[in-house]
């Protein structure tokens, strides 16, 4: 059997954490060869330069694709995706992969899916079949219809993919690779607090990681991007009022990110002595260890629903970004109002850790997905099945 070349395209900071265990599994598989493409905001300093973290953790990047058009609005999202199709088509033509892997539902992942599909390269989609709000919902299901192999997080996601007319024999319940990372981070020796503090970088208040603290990860909602600044100001007000030491991670590149960033910068200028430390990025394992130590995660990142459920960290989910996503009992959903956020946060801190939930997998997804790719058909013909 010939070694199969598997091209994994990472387009954003969180996507690396979502797929890292699969990268290791491909590297360790005798029948697979990893080709790694890093693109879009994963290359940009203001979003944490994920490419540097990737290389520091021992992975070789075969190609870098610069495709983000400045502006952080709906127009630039469309243009960035179009540019990505053009650039990735050239990359795939040069690398000649046997399979292309695309991750989840970020807007720019459409570029990966379109380029691979038009070039008749079998497309593997990880984390399809889920339900959320914003443009992610459309992107995820569009990629499902372009993908040839579906590696989903759970049984409900699998049923949704099949109901969309996909071949049940090409739908595999593997769990989410981000849970592999969460399990590994919790099982390995905990990093020294001084080392974690040094890794934080960033600006703002000094947060003693030996004392209670919370984490905030809030991104703009693309279908509500004009309200992004107002949304983040409500969260900032709530966190400032509670006075709990806070690690606040920088937003992603979605439409509305400029408004979110301006709200954060204005707050920093007007509140020089506050309880918040702002961070761009961390190695995935370090982040999970911080999450595990924290009292609660606040915001609208899927981390509050996926990884937090697995390790039992309380989560306050704000607004509509995660609407409809399967969730465990560790999540309290609230509106964008500061009083609602503050009340839920106090309740979650009072509750403390939840029982771990394997809703999104048991920590074996990377190996399972690698095995699926090693044995999968390379046929790219599709017929609607229902």
Secondary structure in CASP SS format (residue, H / E / C, confidence):
PFRMAT SS
TARGET T0000
AUTHOR 0000-0000-0000
METHOD secondary structure of the structure
MODEL  1
X C 1.00
X C 1.00
X C 1.00
X E 1.00
X E 1.00
X E 1.00
X E 1.00
X E 1.00
X E 1.00
X E 1.00
X C 1.00
X C 1.00
X H 1.00
X H 1.00
X H 1.00
X H 1.00
X H 1.00
X H 1.00
X H 1.00
X H 1.00
X H 1.00
X H 1.00
X H 1.00
X H 1.00
X H 1.00
X H 1.00
X H 1.00
X H 1.00
X C 1.00
X C 1.00
X C 1.00
X E 1.00
X E 1.00
X E 1.00
X E 1.00
X E 1.00
X E 1.00
X E 1.00
X E 1.00
X H 1.00
X H 1.00
X H 1.00
X H 1.00
X C 1.00
X H 1.00
X H 1.00
X H 1.00
X C 1.00
X C 1.00
X H 1.00
X H 1.00
X H 1.00
X H 1.00
X H 1.00
X H 1.00
X H 1.00
X C 1.00
X C 1.00
X C 1.00
X C 1.00
X C 1.00
X C 1.00
X E 1.00
X E 1.00
X E 1.00
X C 1.00
X C 1.00
X C 1.00
X C 1.00
X C 1.00
X C 1.00
X C 1.00
X C 1.00
X H 1.00
X H 1.00
X H 1.00
X H 1.00
X H 1.00
X H 1.00
X H 1.00
X H 1.00
X H 1.00
X H 1.00
X H 1.00
X H 1.00
X H 1.00
X H 1.00
X H 1.00
X H 1.00
X H 1.00
X H 1.00
X H 1.00
X H 1.00
X H 1.00
X H 1.00
X C 1.00
X C 1.00
X C 1.00
X E 1.00
X E 1.00
X E 1.00
X E 1.00
X E 1.00
X C 1.00
X C 1.00
X C 1.00
X C 1.00
X C 1.00
X H 1.00
X H 1.00
X H 1.00
X H 1.00
X H 1.00
X H 1.00
X H 1.00
X H 1.00
X H 1.00
X H 1.00
X C 1.00
X C 1.00
X C 1.00
X E 1.00
X E 1.00
X E 1.00
X E 1.00
X E 1.00
X C 1.00
X C 1.00
X C 1.00
X C 1.00
X C 1.00
X C 1.00
X C 1.00
X H 1.00
X H 1.00
X H 1.00
X H 1.00
X H 1.00
X H 1.00
X H 1.00
X H 1.00
X H 1.00
X H 1.00
X H 1.00
X H 1.00
X H 1.00
X C 1.00
X C 1.00
X E 1.00
X E 1.00
X E 1.00
X E 1.00
X C 1.00
X C 1.00
X H 1.00
X H 1.00
X H 1.00
X H 1.00
X H 1.00
X H 1.00
X H 1.00
X H 1.00
X H 1.00
X C 1.00
X C 1.00
X C 1.00
X C 1.00
X H 1.00
X H 1.00
X H 1.00
X E 1.00
X E 1.00
X E 1.00
X C 1.00
X C 1.00
X C 1.00
X H 1.00
X H 1.00
X H 1.00
X H 1.00
X H 1.00
X H 1.00
X H 1.00
X H 1.00
X H 1.00
X H 1.00
X H 1.00
X C 1.00
X C 1.00
X C 1.00
X C 1.00
X C 1.00
X H 1.00
X H 1.00
X H 1.00
X H 1.00
X H 1.00
X H 1.00
X H 1.00
X H 1.00
X C 1.00
X C 1.00
X E 1.00
X E 1.00
X C 1.00
X C 1.00
X C 1.00
X C 1.00
X C 1.00
X C 1.00
X C 1.00
X C 1.00
X C 1.00
X E 1.00
X E 1.00
X E 1.00
X E 1.00
X C 1.00
X C 1.00
X C 1.00
X C 1.00
X H 1.00
X H 1.00
X H 1.00
X H 1.00
X H 1.00
X H 1.00
X H 1.00
X H 1.00
X H 1.00
X H 1.00
X H 1.00
X H 1.00
X H 1.00
X H 1.00
X H 1.00
X H 1.00
X H 1.00
X H 1.00
X H 1.00
X H 1.00
X H 1.00
X C 1.00
X C 1.00
X C 1.00
X E 1.00
X E 1.00
X E 1.00
X E 1.00
X C 1.00
X C 1.00
X C 1.00
X C 1.00
X C 1.00
X C 1.00
X C 1.00
X H 1.00
X H 1.00
X H 1.00
X H 1.00
X H 1.00
X H 1.00
X H 1.00
X H 1.00
X H 1.00
X H 1.00
X H 1.00
X H 1.00
X H 1.00
X H 1.00
X C 1.00
X C 1.00
X C 1.00
X C 1.00
X C 1.00
X E 1.00
X E 1.00
X E 1.00
X E 1.00
X C 1.00
X C 1.00
X C 1.00
X C 1.00
X H 1.00
X H 1.00
X H 1.00
X H 1.00
X H 1.00
X H 1.00
X H 1.00
X H 1.00
X H 1.00
X H 1.00
X C 1.00
X C 1.00
X C 1.00
X E 1.00
X E 1.00
X E 1.00
X C 1.00
X C 1.00
X H 1.00
X H 1.00
X H 1.00
X C 1.00
X C 1.00
X H 1.00
X H 1.00
X H 1.00
X H 1.00
X H 1.00
X C 1.00
X C 1.00
X C 1.00
X E 1.00
X E 1.00
X E 1.00
X E 1.00
X C 1.00
X C 1.00
X C 1.00
X C 1.00
X C 1.00
X C 1.00
X C 1.00
X C 1.00
X C 1.00
X C 1.00
X C 1.00
X C 1.00
X E 1.00
X E 1.00
X E 1.00
X E 1.00
X C 1.00
X C 1.00
X C 1.00
X H 1.00
X H 1.00
X H 1.00
X H 1.00
X H 1.00
X H 1.00
X H 1.00
X H 1.00
X H 1.00
X H 1.00
X H 1.00
X H 1.00
X H 1.00
X H 1.00
X C 1.00
X C 1.00
X C 1.00
X C 1.00
X C 1.00
X C 1.00
X C 1.00
X C 1.00
X C 1.00
X C 1.00
X C 1.00
X C 1.00
X C 1.00
X H 1.00
X H 1.00
X H 1.00
X H 1.00
X H 1.00
X H 1.00
X H 1.00
X H 1.00
X H 1.00
X H 1.00
X H 1.00
X C 1.00
X C 1.00
X C 1.00
X C 1.00
X C 1.00
X C 1.00
X C 1.00
X C 1.00
X C 1.00
X C 1.00
X C 1.00
END
